[in-house]
């Protein structure tokens, strides 16, 4: 099967019932998407499917076929969120950050000027073991120009 990942068609000849997370990490060598819980509860594996945030641990490869898949590796290095993430010194251990950024990017695509309530609702499913939630929120607001 062909999967469009970060704007490039990639071949995958494995099990179509394999979770997309493992296709990305183990078969396409895109290790930025992290395994967290395996049950779509923590957000570490968040990617974009056709521009919408999705938990790649709970999406089968076959389900992603024909969709535009974007991983953290596909986010432009100058993206306003990445700039804000550095400015606000968001990462601590860094493990959850790719999922946090992908979730925040989907939020800003949907709501370019989110309210505090919008940010809280969108980010509530992404867990940060280090507790950097205040910095994450500040970076999102800064990237949105609502700080």
N, CA, C and O atoms as CSV, one atom per row, in Angstrom:
chain,resi,resn,atom,element,x,y,z
A,1,UNK,N,N,0.841,-1.179,0.000
A,1,UNK,CA,C,0.000,0.000,0.000
A,1,UNK,C,C,0.882,1.236,0.000
A,1,UNK,O,O,2.045,1.188,0.401
A,2,UNK,N,N,0.317,2.334,-0.451
A,2,UNK,CA,C,1.024,3.605,-0.441
A,2,UNK,C,C,0.436,4.492,0.650
A,2,UNK,O,O,-0.780,4.575,0.824
A,3,UNK,N,N,1.325,5.146,1.370
A,3,UNK,CA,C,0.921,6.109,2.386
A,3,UNK,C,C,1.600,7.431,2.058
A,3,UNK,O,O,2.797,7.468,1.775
A,4,UNK,N,N,0.839,8.504,2.097
A,4,UNK,CA,C,1.423,9.822,1.858
A,4,UNK,C,C,1.821,10.396,3.204
A,4,UNK,O,O,0.971,10.799,3.999
A,5,UNK,N,N,3.134,10.430,3.454
A,5,UNK,CA,C,3.664,10.880,4.732
A,5,UNK,C,C,4.554,12.090,4.500
A,5,UNK,O,O,5.540,12.022,3.766
A,6,UNK,N,N,4.196,13.190,5.131
A,6,UNK,CA,C,4.961,14.438,5.024
A,6,UNK,C,C,5.146,14.857,3.573
A,6,UNK,O,O,6.209,15.338,3.178
A,7,UNK,N,N,4.081,14.664,2.779
A,7,UNK,CA,C,4.079,15.101,1.389
A,7,UNK,C,C,4.752,14.157,0.417
A,7,UNK,O,O,4.895,14.483,-0.761
A,8,UNK,N,N,5.169,12.988,0.890
A,8,UNK,CA,C,5.870,12.034,0.036
A,8,UNK,C,C,5.138,10.693,0.071
A,8,UNK,O,O,4.779,10.205,1.142
A,9,UNK,N,N,4.918,10.097,-1.110
A,9,UNK,CA,C,4.311,8.772,-1.151
A,9,UNK,C,C,5.340,7.746,-0.712
A,9,UNK,O,O,6.449,7.690,-1.242
A,10,UNK,N,N,4.957,6.938,0.263
A,10,UNK,CA,C,5.845,5.900,0.809
A,10,UNK,C,C,5.160,4.552,0.671
A,10,UNK,O,O,3.954,4.440,0.888
A,11,UNK,N,N,5.923,3.530,0.312
A,11,UNK,CA,C,5.402,2.175,0.188
A,11,UNK,C,C,5.466,1.467,1.532
A,11,UNK,O,O,6.443,1.587,2.270
A,12,UNK,N,N,4.419,0.736,1.830
A,12,UNK,CA,C,4.382,-0.098,3.018
A,12,UNK,C,C,3.780,-1.430,2.603
A,12,UNK,O,O,2.637,-1.486,2.150
A,13,UNK,N,N,4.540,-2.490,2.754
A,13,UNK,CA,C,4.048,-3.801,2.333
A,13,UNK,C,C,3.789,-4.728,3.515
A,13,UNK,O,O,3.742,-5.948,3.355
A,14,UNK,N,N,3.625,-4.157,4.680
A,14,UNK,CA,C,3.355,-4.947,5.880
A,14,UNK,C,C,1.875,-5.148,6.113
A,14,UNK,O,O,1.052,-4.950,5.219
A,15,UNK,N,N,1.556,-5.542,7.321
A,15,UNK,CA,C,0.192,-5.832,7.738
A,15,UNK,C,C,-0.650,-4.559,7.714
A,15,UNK,O,O,-0.334,-3.608,8.428
A,16,UNK,N,N,-1.711,-4.517,6.914
A,16,UNK,CA,C,-2.562,-3.326,6.856
A,16,UNK,C,C,-3.288,-3.049,8.175
A,16,UNK,O,O,-3.814,-1.954,8.376
A,17,UNK,N,N,-3.317,-4.042,9.074
A,17,UNK,CA,C,-3.946,-3.863,10.378
A,17,UNK,C,C,-2.958,-3.418,11.452
A,17,UNK,O,O,-3.307,-3.364,12.632
A,18,UNK,N,N,-1.742,-3.102,11.057
A,18,UNK,CA,C,-0.738,-2.589,11.999
A,18,UNK,C,C,-1.084,-1.144,12.349
A,18,UNK,O,O,-1.433,-0.365,11.462
A,19,UNK,N,N,-0.993,-0.775,13.623
A,19,UNK,CA,C,-1.217,0.632,13.966
A,19,UNK,C,C,-0.242,1.547,13.223
A,19,UNK,O,O,0.937,1.228,13.070
A,20,UNK,N,N,-0.751,2.672,12.774
A,20,UNK,CA,C,0.056,3.639,12.031
A,20,UNK,C,C,1.310,4.036,12.800
A,20,UNK,O,O,2.361,4.244,12.193
A,21,UNK,N,N,1.219,4.144,14.112
A,21,UNK,CA,C,2.383,4.488,14.935
A,21,UNK,C,C,3.568,3.600,14.605
A,21,UNK,O,O,4.678,4.098,14.416
A,22,UNK,N,N,3.349,2.281,14.531
A,22,UNK,CA,C,4.456,1.349,14.304
A,22,UNK,C,C,4.922,1.363,12.863
A,22,UNK,O,O,6.095,1.109,12.590
A,23,UNK,N,N,4.024,1.657,11.937
A,23,UNK,CA,C,4.435,1.824,10.541
A,23,UNK,C,C,5.408,2.999,10.453
A,23,UNK,O,O,6.477,2.893,9.850
A,24,UNK,N,N,5.020,4.119,11.064
A,24,UNK,CA,C,5.862,5.316,11.022
A,24,UNK,C,C,7.219,5.069,11.671
A,24,UNK,O,O,8.258,5.373,11.085
A,25,UNK,N,N,7.207,4.525,12.866
A,25,UNK,CA,C,8.442,4.353,13.643
A,25,UNK,C,C,9.323,3.219,13.119
A,25,UNK,O,O,10.519,3.404,12.897
A,26,UNK,N,N,8.724,2.049,12.923
A,26,UNK,CA,C,9.520,0.854,12.648
A,26,UNK,C,C,9.760,0.576,11.167
A,26,UNK,O,O,10.744,-0.067,10.803
A,27,UNK,N,N,8.868,1.056,10.325
A,27,UNK,CA,C,9.006,0.755,8.898
A,27,UNK,C,C,9.445,1.959,8.074
A,27,UNK,O,O,10.136,1.801,7.067
A,28,UNK,N,N,9.051,3.157,8.490
A,28,UNK,CA,C,9.425,4.354,7.738
A,28,UNK,C,C,10.517,5.160,8.444
A,28,UNK,O,O,10.937,6.207,7.951
A,29,UNK,N,N,10.971,4.674,9.593
A,29,UNK,CA,C,12.063,5.301,10.353
A,29,UNK,C,C,11.791,6.752,10.735
A,29,UNK,O,O,12.698,7.584,10.738
A,30,UNK,N,N,10.548,7.043,11.054
A,30,UNK,CA,C,10.153,8.370,11.526
A,30,UNK,C,C,9.900,8.247,13.027
A,30,UNK,O,O,8.769,8.017,13.455
A,31,UNK,N,N,10.929,8.398,13.799
A,31,UNK,CA,C,10.850,8.107,15.233
A,31,UNK,C,C,10.416,9.292,16.088
A,31,UNK,O,O,10.390,9.178,17.313
A,32,UNK,N,N,10.078,10.418,15.481
A,32,UNK,CA,C,9.612,11.570,16.245
A,32,UNK,C,C,8.268,11.343,16.903
A,32,UNK,O,O,7.994,11.911,17.961
A,33,UNK,N,N,7.425,10.524,16.296
A,33,UNK,CA,C,6.135,10.173,16.875
A,33,UNK,C,C,6.399,9.121,17.941
A,33,UNK,O,O,6.996,8.081,17.659
A,34,UNK,N,N,5.961,9.386,19.155
A,34,UNK,CA,C,6.311,8.543,20.299
A,34,UNK,C,C,5.187,7.602,20.709
A,34,UNK,O,O,4.006,7.900,20.531
A,35,UNK,N,N,5.581,6.458,21.264
A,35,UNK,CA,C,4.647,5.545,21.898
A,35,UNK,C,C,4.499,5.986,23.340
A,35,UNK,O,O,5.492,6.178,24.041
A,36,UNK,N,N,3.271,6.145,23.783
A,36,UNK,CA,C,3.032,6.517,25.170
A,36,UNK,C,C,2.244,5.451,25.891
A,36,UNK,O,O,2.780,4.745,26.746
A,37,UNK,N,N,0.966,5.329,25.549
A,37,UNK,CA,C,0.092,4.414,26.280
A,37,UNK,C,C,-0.445,3.279,25.413
A,37,UNK,O,O,-0.769,2.208,25.927
A,38,UNK,N,N,-0.541,3.503,24.116
A,38,UNK,CA,C,-1.075,2.486,23.223
A,38,UNK,C,C,-2.587,2.404,23.174
A,38,UNK,O,O,-3.138,1.555,22.474
A,39,UNK,N,N,-3.275,3.284,23.915
A,39,UNK,CA,C,-4.746,3.255,23.924
A,39,UNK,C,C,-5.347,4.639,23.653
A,39,UNK,O,O,-6.488,4.911,24.026
A,40,UNK,N,N,-4.576,5.500,23.008
A,40,UNK,CA,C,-5.055,6.818,22.571
A,40,UNK,C,C,-5.468,7.736,23.710
A,40,UNK,O,O,-6.352,8.576,23.541
A,41,UNK,N,N,-4.834,7.585,24.872
A,41,UNK,CA,C,-5.203,8.393,26.030
A,41,UNK,C,C,-4.177,9.456,26.400
A,41,UNK,O,O,-4.510,10.381,27.142
A,42,UNK,N,N,-2.935,9.360,25.910
A,42,UNK,CA,C,-1.898,10.274,26.394
A,42,UNK,C,C,-1.483,11.337,25.377
A,42,UNK,O,O,-0.990,12.395,25.770
A,43,UNK,N,N,-1.671,11.081,24.083
A,43,UNK,CA,C,-1.352,12.062,23.055
A,43,UNK,C,C,0.074,12.050,22.545
A,43,UNK,O,O,0.397,12.824,21.644
A,44,UNK,N,N,0.943,11.205,23.082
A,44,UNK,CA,C,2.346,11.194,22.635
A,44,UNK,C,C,2.477,10.815,21.167
A,44,UNK,O,O,3.436,11.222,20.510
A,45,UNK,N,N,1.543,10.053,20.649
A,45,UNK,CA,C,1.620,9.564,19.272
A,45,UNK,C,C,0.840,10.422,18.279
A,45,UNK,O,O,0.573,9.974,17.164
A,46,UNK,N,N,0.472,11.632,18.654
A,46,UNK,CA,C,-0.372,12.474,17.807
A,46,UNK,C,C,0.317,12.848,16.498
A,46,UNK,O,O,1.459,13.307,16.483
A,47,UNK,N,N,-0.406,12.639,15.407
A,47,UNK,CA,C,-0.003,13.056,14.065
A,47,UNK,C,C,-1.206,13.768,13.456
A,47,UNK,O,O,-2.259,13.859,14.087
A,48,UNK,N,N,-1.058,14.266,12.250
A,48,UNK,CA,C,-2.189,14.843,11.528
A,48,UNK,C,C,-2.598,13.899,10.411
A,48,UNK,O,O,-1.756,13.394,9.669
A,49,UNK,N,N,-3.881,13.671,10.301
A,49,UNK,CA,C,-4.467,12.952,9.176
A,49,UNK,C,C,-5.383,13.939,8.471
A,49,UNK,O,O,-6.402,14.367,9.013
A,50,UNK,N,N,-4.996,14.290,7.251
A,50,UNK,CA,C,-5.722,15.323,6.498
A,50,UNK,C,C,-5.895,16.594,7.324
A,50,UNK,O,O,-6.944,17.237,7.271
A,51,UNK,N,N,-4.863,16.953,8.087
A,51,UNK,CA,C,-4.851,18.195,8.844
A,51,UNK,C,C,-5.490,18.143,10.219
A,51,UNK,O,O,-5.460,19.133,10.950
A,52,UNK,N,N,-6.061,17.021,10.581
A,52,UNK,CA,C,-6.708,16.881,11.890
A,52,UNK,C,C,-5.841,16.022,12.797
A,52,UNK,O,O,-5.253,15.038,12.350
A,53,UNK,N,N,-5.762,16.392,14.067
A,53,UNK,CA,C,-4.991,15.621,15.031
A,53,UNK,C,C,-5.609,14.238,15.208
A,53,UNK,O,O,-6.826,14.095,15.323
A,54,UNK,N,N,-4.738,13.213,15.227
A,54,UNK,CA,C,-5.187,11.838,15.417
A,54,UNK,C,C,-4.132,11.077,16.205
A,54,UNK,O,O,-2.936,11.344,16.089
A,55,UNK,N,N,-4.587,10.137,16.997
A,55,UNK,CA,C,-3.682,9.285,17.775
A,55,UNK,C,C,-3.270,8.110,16.905
A,55,UNK,O,O,-4.079,7.224,16.626
A,56,UNK,N,N,-2.023,8.100,16.481
A,56,UNK,CA,C,-1.557,7.091,15.525
A,56,UNK,C,C,-1.518,5.685,16.102
A,56,UNK,O,O,-1.436,4.716,15.346
A,57,UNK,N,N,-1.575,5.550,17.423
A,57,UNK,CA,C,-1.598,4.203,18.012
A,57,UNK,C,C,-2.942,3.521,17.791
A,57,UNK,O,O,-3.040,2.299,17.903
A,58,UNK,N,N,-3.971,4.292,17.481
A,58,UNK,CA,C,-5.309,3.722,17.333
A,58,UNK,C,C,-5.856,3.823,15.904
A,58,UNK,O,O,-7.041,3.593,15.666
A,59,UNK,N,N,-4.977,4.168,14.960
A,59,UNK,CA,C,-5.360,4.234,13.549
A,59,UNK,C,C,-4.592,3.135,12.821
A,59,UNK,O,O,-3.367,3.063,12.920
A,60,UNK,N,N,-5.293,2.297,12.105
A,60,UNK,CA,C,-4.638,1.228,11.357
A,60,UNK,C,C,-4.032,1.792,10.076
A,60,UNK,O,O,-4.524,2.777,9.527
A,61,UNK,N,N,-2.977,1.168,9.613
A,61,UNK,CA,C,-2.319,1.601,8.372
A,61,UNK,C,C,-3.328,1.679,7.237
A,61,UNK,O,O,-3.325,2.641,6.469
A,62,UNK,N,N,-4.186,0.680,7.127
A,62,UNK,CA,C,-5.187,0.657,6.057
A,62,UNK,C,C,-6.130,1.855,6.134
A,62,UNK,O,O,-6.566,2.377,5.108
A,63,UNK,N,N,-6.441,2.285,7.351
A,63,UNK,CA,C,-7.340,3.431,7.531
A,63,UNK,C,C,-6.683,4.739,7.093
A,63,UNK,O,O,-7.371,5.685,6.709
A,64,UNK,N,N,-5.362,4.789,7.152
A,64,UNK,CA,C,-4.639,6.016,6.803
A,64,UNK,C,C,-4.329,6.105,5.311
A,64,UNK,O,O,-3.922,7.157,4.818
A,65,UNK,N,N,-4.521,5.003,4.601
A,65,UNK,CA,C,-4.254,5.006,3.171
A,65,UNK,C,C,-5.170,6.015,2.491
A,65,UNK,O,O,-6.369,6.055,2.767
A,66,UNK,N,N,-4.609,6.827,1.605
A,66,UNK,CA,C,-5.376,7.850,0.900
A,66,UNK,C,C,-5.476,9.170,1.646
A,66,UNK,O,O,-6.023,10.140,1.121
A,67,UNK,N,N,-4.949,9.214,2.876
A,67,UNK,CA,C,-4.969,10.440,3.664
A,67,UNK,C,C,-3.578,11.084,3.629
A,67,UNK,O,O,-2.580,10.415,3.361
A,68,UNK,N,N,-3.531,12.368,3.899
A,68,UNK,CA,C,-2.249,13.058,4.045
A,68,UNK,C,C,-1.839,12.959,5.509
A,68,UNK,O,O,-2.488,13.517,6.394
A,69,UNK,N,N,-0.752,12.238,5.743
A,69,UNK,CA,C,-0.245,12.011,7.094
A,69,UNK,C,C,0.901,12.986,7.326
A,69,UNK,O,O,1.836,13.054,6.529
A,70,UNK,N,N,0.826,13.734,8.413
A,70,UNK,CA,C,1.928,14.635,8.773
A,70,UNK,C,C,2.416,14.255,10.160
A,70,UNK,O,O,1.634,14.142,11.105
A,71,UNK,N,N,3.725,14.060,10.263
A,71,UNK,CA,C,4.361,13.761,11.545
A,71,UNK,C,C,5.151,14.990,11.976
A,71,UNK,O,O,5.224,15.975,11.240
A,72,UNK,N,N,5.732,14.936,13.149
A,72,UNK,CA,C,6.542,16.051,13.635
A,72,UNK,C,C,7.685,16.350,12.673
A,72,UNK,O,O,8.104,17.501,12.543
A,73,UNK,N,N,8.192,15.317,11.998
A,73,UNK,CA,C,9.271,15.540,11.030
A,73,UNK,C,C,8.820,16.377,9.841
A,73,UNK,O,O,9.643,16.972,9.146
A,74,UNK,N,N,7.510,16.422,9.608
A,74,UNK,CA,C,6.962,17.189,8.493
A,74,UNK,C,C,6.617,18.621,8.834
A,74,UNK,O,O,6.152,19.368,7.972
A,75,UNK,N,N,6.836,19.019,10.078
A,75,UNK,CA,C,6.555,20.399,10.491
A,75,UNK,C,C,7.765,21.259,10.154
A,75,UNK,O,O,8.893,20.931,10.522
A,76,UNK,N,N,7.527,22.344,9.462
A,76,UNK,CA,C,8.598,23.258,9.054
A,76,UNK,C,C,9.366,23.769,10.256
A,76,UNK,O,O,8.769,24.176,11.253
A,77,UNK,N,N,10.686,23.750,10.166
A,77,UNK,CA,C,11.545,24.162,11.289
A,77,UNK,C,C,11.261,25.590,11.759
A,77,UNK,O,O,11.499,25.905,12.925
A,78,UNK,N,N,10.767,26.444,10.894
A,78,UNK,CA,C,10.461,27.817,11.270
A,78,UNK,C,C,9.018,28.026,11.693
A,78,UNK,O,O,8.585,29.163,11.882
A,79,UNK,N,N,8.277,26.946,11.843
A,79,UNK,CA,C,6.856,27.047,12.217
A,79,UNK,C,C,6.718,27.882,13.491
A,79,UNK,O,O,7.522,27.758,14.415
A,80,UNK,N,N,5.715,28.714,13.527
A,80,UNK,CA,C,5.521,29.634,14.653
A,80,UNK,C,C,5.414,28.903,15.994
A,80,UNK,O,O,5.824,29.441,17.022
A,81,UNK,N,N,4.875,27.703,15.994
A,81,UNK,CA,C,4.800,26.946,17.247
A,81,UNK,C,C,6.181,26.510,17.718
A,81,UNK,O,O,6.486,26.589,18.908
A,82,UNK,N,N,7.009,26.054,16.799
A,82,UNK,CA,C,8.355,25.625,17.182
A,82,UNK,C,C,9.162,26.797,17.723
A,82,UNK,O,O,9.907,26.656,18.693
A,83,UNK,N,N,9.007,27.949,17.093
A,83,UNK,CA,C,9.687,29.158,17.563
A,83,UNK,C,C,9.218,29.504,18.973
A,83,UNK,O,O,10.030,29.810,19.846
A,84,UNK,N,N,7.899,29.453,19.191
A,84,UNK,CA,C,7.347,29.761,20.516
A,84,UNK,C,C,7.760,28.715,21.546
A,84,UNK,O,O,7.999,29.048,22.706
A,85,UNK,N,N,7.845,27.468,21.134
A,85,UNK,CA,C,8.255,26.392,22.048
A,85,UNK,C,C,9.659,26.671,22.591
A,85,UNK,O,O,9.925,26.491,23.779
A,86,UNK,N,N,10.544,27.112,21.705
A,86,UNK,CA,C,11.917,27.431,22.130
A,86,UNK,C,C,11.913,28.680,23.004
A,86,UNK,O,O,12.555,28.714,24.054
A,87,UNK,N,N,11.189,29.699,22.565
A,87,UNK,CA,C,11.133,30.961,23.308
A,87,UNK,C,C,10.657,30.753,24.745
A,87,UNK,O,O,11.175,31.383,25.667
A,88,UNK,N,N,9.679,29.876,24.938
A,88,UNK,CA,C,9.100,29.643,26.268
A,88,UNK,C,C,9.748,28.461,26.987
A,88,UNK,O,O,9.293,28.037,28.050
A,89,UNK,N,N,10.812,27.940,26.388
A,89,UNK,CA,C,11.561,26.842,27.016
A,89,UNK,C,C,10.612,25.742,27.484
A,89,UNK,O,O,10.673,25.295,28.629
A,90,UNK,N,N,9.736,25.317,26.578
A,90,UNK,CA,C,8.673,24.372,26.943
A,90,UNK,C,C,9.191,22.994,27.351
A,90,UNK,O,O,8.821,22.514,28.422
A,91,UNK,N,N,10.023,22.342,26.554
A,91,UNK,CA,C,10.360,20.953,26.903
A,91,UNK,C,C,11.165,20.828,28.186
A,91,UNK,O,O,12.027,21.652,28.492
A,92,UNK,N,N,10.864,19.791,28.911
A,92,UNK,CA,C,11.689,19.431,30.048
A,92,UNK,C,C,12.340,18.107,29.661
A,92,UNK,O,O,13.490,18.117,29.221
A,93,UNK,N,N,11.674,16.989,29.801
A,93,UNK,CA,C,12.274,15.737,29.321
A,93,UNK,C,C,12.119,15.639,27.810
A,93,UNK,O,O,12.956,15.035,27.139
A,94,UNK,N,N,11.049,16.232,27.262
A,94,UNK,CA,C,10.841,16.294,25.823
A,94,UNK,C,C,10.060,15.150,25.215
A,94,UNK,O,O,9.696,15.220,24.041
A,95,UNK,N,N,9.791,14.101,25.968
A,95,UNK,CA,C,9.180,12.907,25.389
A,95,UNK,C,C,7.821,13.190,24.741
A,95,UNK,O,O,7.545,12.693,23.649
A,96,UNK,N,N,6.991,13.965,25.387
A,96,UNK,CA,C,5.635,14.203,24.887
A,96,UNK,C,C,5.554,15.337,23.874
A,96,UNK,O,O,4.494,15.568,23.292
A,97,UNK,N,N,6.635,16.034,23.660
A,97,UNK,CA,C,6.569,17.299,22.934
A,97,UNK,C,C,6.126,17.181,21.485
A,97,UNK,O,O,5.428,18.068,20.994
A,98,UNK,N,N,6.503,16.122,20.783
A,98,UNK,CA,C,6.039,16.017,19.394
A,98,UNK,C,C,4.518,15.909,19.357
A,98,UNK,O,O,3.872,16.532,18.514
A,99,UNK,N,N,3.946,15.127,20.259
A,99,UNK,CA,C,2.484,15.024,20.321
A,99,UNK,C,C,1.834,16.327,20.736
A,99,UNK,O,O,0.787,16.699,20.206
A,100,UNK,N,N,2.450,17.028,21.683
A,100,UNK,CA,C,1.919,18.325,22.118
A,100,UNK,C,C,1.910,19.320,20.950
A,100,UNK,O,O,0.922,20.018,20.722
A,101,UNK,N,N,3.015,19.368,20.225
A,101,UNK,CA,C,3.129,20.310,19.106
A,101,UNK,C,C,2.131,19.966,18.005
A,101,UNK,O,O,1.493,20.858,17.445
A,102,UNK,N,N,1.992,18.686,17.694
A,102,UNK,CA,C,1.054,18.294,16.643
A,102,UNK,C,C,-0.386,18.627,17.040
A,102,UNK,O,O,-1.173,19.063,16.201
A,103,UNK,N,N,-0.731,18.426,18.309
A,103,UNK,CA,C,-2.074,18.769,18.788
A,103,UNK,C,C,-2.282,20.286,18.727
A,103,UNK,O,O,-3.331,20.758,18.290
A,104,UNK,N,N,-1.278,21.038,19.168
A,104,UNK,CA,C,-1.382,22.502,19.159
A,104,UNK,C,C,-1.470,23.040,17.733
A,104,UNK,O,O,-2.215,23.985,17.475
A,105,UNK,N,N,-0.725,22.454,16.815
A,105,UNK,CA,C,-0.764,22.903,15.412
A,105,UNK,C,C,-2.158,22.682,14.825
A,105,UNK,O,O,-2.671,23.538,14.104
A,106,UNK,N,N,-2.767,21.543,15.131
A,106,UNK,CA,C,-4.128,21.283,14.648
A,106,UNK,C,C,-5.102,22.302,15.230
A,106,UNK,O,O,-5.998,22.782,14.536
A,107,UNK,N,N,-4.920,22.628,16.511
A,107,UNK,CA,C,-5.765,23.644,17.149
A,107,UNK,C,C,-5.644,24.976,16.416
A,107,UNK,O,O,-6.652,25.596,16.075
A,108,UNK,N,N,-4.410,25.415,16.174
A,108,UNK,CA,C,-4.212,26.722,15.533
A,108,UNK,C,C,-4.686,26.733,14.086
A,108,UNK,O,O,-5.078,27.781,13.573
A,109,UNK,N,N,-4.657,25.588,13.424
A,109,UNK,CA,C,-5.207,25.512,12.070
A,109,UNK,C,C,-6.724,25.680,12.107
A,109,UNK,O,O,-7.314,26.298,11.221
A,110,UNK,N,N,-7.339,25.125,13.138
A,110,UNK,CA,C,-8.797,25.204,13.266
A,110,UNK,C,C,-9.250,26.540,13.853
A,110,UNK,O,O,-10.246,27.117,13.415
A,111,UNK,N,N,-8.503,27.027,14.854
A,111,UNK,CA,C,-8.852,28.269,15.543
A,111,UNK,C,C,-7.577,29.108,15.672
A,111,UNK,O,O,-6.841,28.967,16.649
A,112,UNK,N,N,-7.315,29.971,14.700
A,112,UNK,CA,C,-6.064,30.742,14.708
A,112,UNK,C,C,-5.872,31.635,15.936
A,112,UNK,O,O,-4.738,31.937,16.307
A,113,UNK,N,N,-6.945,32.052,16.555
A,113,UNK,CA,C,-6.878,32.898,17.762
A,113,UNK,C,C,-7.657,32.229,18.896
A,113,UNK,O,O,-8.718,32.715,19.289
A,114,UNK,N,N,-7.142,31.127,19.417
A,114,UNK,CA,C,-7.903,30.386,20.427
A,114,UNK,C,C,-7.980,31.113,21.765
A,114,UNK,O,O,-7.077,31.857,22.146
A,115,UNK,N,N,-9.069,30.878,22.452
A,115,UNK,CA,C,-9.234,31.388,23.815
A,115,UNK,C,C,-8.535,30.423,24.773
A,115,UNK,O,O,-8.104,29.342,24.372
A,116,UNK,N,N,-8.428,30.821,26.029
A,116,UNK,CA,C,-7.883,29.911,27.034
A,116,UNK,C,C,-8.698,28.621,27.090
A,116,UNK,O,O,-8.137,27.532,27.206
A,117,UNK,N,N,-10.005,28.744,27.010
A,117,UNK,CA,C,-10.877,27.575,27.049
A,117,UNK,C,C,-10.648,26.669,25.836
A,117,UNK,O,O,-10.666,25.444,25.961
A,118,UNK,N,N,-10.434,27.270,24.666
A,118,UNK,CA,C,-10.138,26.486,23.456
A,118,UNK,C,C,-8.849,25.693,23.637
A,118,UNK,O,O,-8.786,24.510,23.302
A,119,UNK,N,N,-7.830,26.348,24.165
A,119,UNK,CA,C,-6.534,25.697,24.381
A,119,UNK,C,C,-6.687,24.566,25.387
A,119,UNK,O,O,-6.208,23.456,25.155
A,120,UNK,N,N,-7.346,24.842,26.494
A,120,UNK,CA,C,-7.545,23.819,27.523
A,120,UNK,C,C,-8.281,22.608,26.957
A,120,UNK,O,O,-7.899,21.468,27.221
A,121,UNK,N,N,-9.328,22.851,26.182
A,121,UNK,CA,C,-10.114,21.742,25.621
A,121,UNK,C,C,-9.289,20.936,24.619
A,121,UNK,O,O,-9.294,19.705,24.652
A,122,UNK,N,N,-8.587,21.628,23.738
A,122,UNK,CA,C,-7.818,20.930,22.704
A,122,UNK,C,C,-6.651,20.147,23.277
A,122,UNK,O,O,-6.334,19.060,22.793
A,123,UNK,N,N,-6.015,20.683,24.291
A,123,UNK,CA,C,-4.795,20.074,24.819
A,123,UNK,C,C,-5.056,19.113,25.978
A,123,UNK,O,O,-4.122,18.476,26.466
A,124,UNK,N,N,-6.294,18.997,26.422
A,124,UNK,CA,C,-6.585,18.194,27.617
A,124,UNK,C,C,-6.241,16.716,27.457
A,124,UNK,O,O,-6.012,16.033,28.456
A,125,UNK,N,N,-6.198,16.213,26.245
A,125,UNK,CA,C,-5.877,14.807,26.030
A,125,UNK,C,C,-4.402,14.520,25.857
A,125,UNK,O,O,-4.019,13.379,25.599
A,126,UNK,N,N,-3.567,15.539,25.993
A,126,UNK,CA,C,-2.116,15.355,25.859
A,126,UNK,C,C,-1.475,15.472,27.236
A,126,UNK,O,O,-1.535,16.519,27.881
A,127,UNK,N,N,-0.871,14.393,27.665
A,127,UNK,CA,C,-0.276,14.336,28.992
A,127,UNK,C,C,1.201,14.698,28.935
A,127,UNK,O,O,1.932,14.249,28.052
A,128,UNK,N,N,1.625,15.514,29.889
A,128,UNK,CA,C,3.038,15.866,30.064
A,128,UNK,C,C,3.444,15.392,31.451
A,128,UNK,O,O,3.005,15.942,32.461
A,129,UNK,N,N,4.279,14.375,31.491
A,129,UNK,CA,C,4.702,13.822,32.780
A,129,UNK,C,C,5.483,14.837,33.601
A,129,UNK,O,O,5.514,14.754,34.829
A,130,UNK,N,N,6.111,15.789,32.935
A,130,UNK,CA,C,6.921,16.790,33.644
A,130,UNK,C,C,6.095,17.978,34.118
A,130,UNK,O,O,6.573,18.797,34.902
A,131,UNK,N,N,4.861,18.074,33.645
A,131,UNK,CA,C,3.983,19.149,34.096
A,131,UNK,C,C,4.280,20.510,33.500
A,131,UNK,O,O,4.142,21.522,34.187
A,132,UNK,N,N,4.685,20.563,32.241
A,132,UNK,CA,C,5.015,21.852,31.620
A,132,UNK,C,C,3.793,22.535,30.998
A,132,UNK,O,O,3.924,23.309,30.049
A,133,UNK,N,N,2.631,22.250,31.526
A,133,UNK,CA,C,1.382,22.745,30.943
A,133,UNK,C,C,1.334,24.272,30.825
A,133,UNK,O,O,0.857,24.792,29.816
A,134,UNK,N,N,1.809,24.984,31.819
A,134,UNK,CA,C,1.777,26.462,31.746
A,134,UNK,C,C,2.638,26.969,30.595
A,134,UNK,O,O,2.245,27.894,29.884
A,135,UNK,N,N,3.802,26.371,30.410
A,135,UNK,CA,C,4.684,26.791,29.310
A,135,UNK,C,C,4.095,26.406,27.963
A,135,UNK,O,O,4.215,27.154,26.993
A,136,UNK,N,N,3.461,25.246,27.899
A,136,UNK,CA,C,2.804,24.824,26.661
A,136,UNK,C,C,1.720,25.841,26.290
A,136,UNK,O,O,1.645,26.291,25.146
A,137,UNK,N,N,0.895,26.192,27.254
A,137,UNK,CA,C,-0.188,27.147,26.995
A,137,UNK,C,C,0.371,28.508,26.600
A,137,UNK,O,O,-0.143,29.141,25.678
A,138,UNK,N,N,1.406,28.961,27.278
A,138,UNK,CA,C,2.016,30.252,26.939
A,138,UNK,C,C,2.574,30.237,25.524
A,138,UNK,O,O,2.444,31.220,24.795
A,139,UNK,N,N,3.191,29.138,25.133
A,139,UNK,CA,C,3.750,29.040,23.784
A,139,UNK,C,C,2.650,29.036,22.720
A,139,UNK,O,O,2.799,29.659,21.669
A,140,UNK,N,N,1.556,28.341,22.991
A,140,UNK,CA,C,0.442,28.325,22.042
A,140,UNK,C,C,-0.138,29.735,21.896
A,140,UNK,O,O,-0.395,30.191,20.782
A,141,UNK,N,N,-0.341,30.413,23.009
A,141,UNK,CA,C,-0.887,31.773,22.960
A,141,UNK,C,C,0.068,32.710,22.213
A,141,UNK,O,O,-0.369,33.548,21.424
A,142,UNK,N,N,1.355,32.565,22.466
A,142,UNK,CA,C,2.347,33.390,21.781
A,142,UNK,C,C,2.314,33.123,20.271
A,142,UNK,O,O,2.311,34.059,19.472
A,143,UNK,N,N,2.288,31.848,19.889
A,143,UNK,CA,C,2.245,31.496,18.467
A,143,UNK,C,C,0.976,32.017,17.792
A,143,UNK,O,O,0.982,32.333,16.602
A,144,UNK,N,N,-0.096,32.102,18.554
A,144,UNK,CA,C,-1.363,32.587,18.021
A,144,UNK,C,C,-1.479,34.115,18.067
A,144,UNK,O,O,-2.407,34.697,17.507
A,145,UNK,N,N,-0.529,34.742,18.738
A,145,UNK,CA,C,-0.574,36.202,18.869
A,145,UNK,C,C,-1.629,36.671,19.833
A,145,UNK,O,O,-2.141,37.782,19.699
A,146,UNK,N,N,-1.971,35.834,20.820
A,146,UNK,CA,C,-2.972,36.213,21.814
A,146,UNK,C,C,-2.382,36.225,23.228
A,146,UNK,O,O,-3.114,36.227,24.217
A,147,UNK,N,N,-1.056,36.232,23.306
A,147,UNK,CA,C,-0.384,36.176,24.619
A,147,UNK,C,C,-0.624,37.426,25.416
A,147,UNK,O,O,-0.133,37.546,26.539
